[in-house]
Amino acid sequence: MLVQNTVITGMGSYIPEVKKPNSAFLESQFLNEDGTPITNPNDVIIEKFTGITGIKERRYADVQLNSSDIGYFAAEKAIINAGTDRETIDYIIVAHNFGDVKSAAIQSDILPSLASRIKHRLGIKNPNCVAYDILFGCPGWVEGVIQGHAFIKAGIARKVLVVGTETLSRVIDPHDRDSMIYSDGAGACLLEAKEEYVKRGILSHATRSDTTDEVYYLFFGNSYNKNEDPDVRYIKMHGRKIYEYALKNVPVAMKFALESSAIDIKNLKKVFLHQANEKMDEAIIHRFYKLYGVPTPEHVMPMSIHMLGNSSVATIPTLFDMVLQGTVEHQKVEDGDVIMLASVGAGMNINALVYKM
């Protein structure tokens, strides 16, 4: 019996070429929230930061490139990888958080939308290819995949291009230690409807939004340097609160998605978590497996944060593409493997998706 599957037929990513190692922050002037100097020297601050986040290096986009540019690079690769006619794409969904922020600028530019810009760069002339952006924090790309799947299941789309792109290096406060977390990057996939005799592709998903006490765990705020322009804002976060929220809620969402797929935990080959923080991701994966009363398998969670940092919506698609290309040590996925994608971020939002290769 034929079943309709939503399958990823193409992946693409763009990893910026500018490398910024932790040593580049040795001369930074890090301040407390009240503007007072942090008493520890920078080498101690960086050492503690590395121990918690696992980040040793991150990537920044070249000054002449914006989010829509690197999103286009990833989208072009995904289309070529899929071997599809771009004029037959029904939707282009682009996840980001800050639009195009030019290097050294203080304004975000989202007119027209990044999706419209990327469609233009791709040279797609078909007016029935609908392009739009979504703002969903770091889980935005996964949520775009979930939306694309819904369009395919509803019968209103056959092909959906989903892009996640971000240049967080343009919205960080250089006086905030948390600025060392963020990076730039872009990833994309092409989803297609496939009538097949074996069930594969997207099997299930889960999404939640908590907007009571949690809504401003990530927010736009002033520089810690009180001499800076008070009308210029930067990305800020309550790290401890995010950590506690994620540990409590992400494993539950992951469990709901897995149980909805009817896949046994022992058959889950890989879990691709949003690359937010090494210690947090490790705690999430251990707590997830603890819900099933089984030990966490070795090499079940690929990681890229050590060298790429946290590029928000781009972390999962870039990491997934890297694993598919065989460039992550001890990590590979094969036909028939069941994997999970899961993310948490501003909103606060959480999602998880189960996929069979």
Steps between C-alpha positions, in 0.01 A plus 500: 500500500633840402558759774584865458830591660664835563864440414811718508639464149772763522716667767732796483693716743730799512773519763656850506873517437595754769622311808501665841674291767451557872841667516355788297307608812806535724500878452122544536361722774243275667262668743231398744138589426530812719799620300768417757812313386516124548775430752633181338757545222386412149699178477312368805165618358575327169614179671176479700298585190665220301441248779127577508415555132765286331560783252860545391436686176212650307437623144400849389370599157716723284410867541352521149260208560162518672263231628309489173826452309622201700145362510500511121831311487355221715172495303680474167699202627184327627324541163802370310537211746136408445534519123164672474356765270491813717196632312296213648560604861170597665624674816819660626501532880788692654567491874710776659478739793655831400469530123786655306725701731782662308843486660548792744134604455240538776182418310339177388373490143208267425333695219459310278503173689813285492296229326414743220865598467613138488234409243623795290863388530399146401348641182161335559239672283196287589255731687336194657819434693405674826786643706472608863700531822439352844625631834513219752829539680766233462240227422395696188650270237352186655164678525528594132550131419191418706301766311623370166396149601153632591464661155595173334265295719220745422556451127577865426871449434728241343834672560602733781838666544582576866793728585648600835744791491648733760779752559495526878846658498328823391271524808734417790617729779881480506498579873281197582673165559208329329610662172756220471219245450356634179599443138378512140391234253226368273343165415220385271304198392255414224194307613309298241181295496572139404246222444675183615430152634716548811438760768797737538583868521324705769325261738388733779569831670427710807505875568428714806521869595531620860434872525414569864806531722722376217421750225795737565770246580652621172449866413646815346677720757753779547876458498661432835719801421293789635681743268353332192192639322197389710286477185721226349401153618674163501403138551488415872404193696437364848727200456421315824125529445532373142711207620243399762210546258667291231591215732147483634307526172708396198530129597122487554432640151751255353329210675157611373630518142667159521195333650281657231720333239461153659878457474674317783769704678750223420448565129583869521838534325584870540371808680585837345458763771522875449863589568441744784735387772694174534421442867130579447472269198672219688264545794196501267601179323575318826170611650315390185638147519442495876127543429518155339722353768781420255860627477592761242661325200851599402527740204121545484528882503712667229655834602635795304493774765869458585614658174184669365339652810128567529356626169137475620268372223799377300652256752285195424494519118874572479584217739266258320655592166849449640409152626345410165824609332701285741703785645416440869715238672320187625173623344302370203142423407383240251180407319247363747649676803260686729623839622358784708540876463426713808545865591428760766518877488347843526128514558557276689444235234582130476456252217600147410467298181547129430630407155573169329774511238 
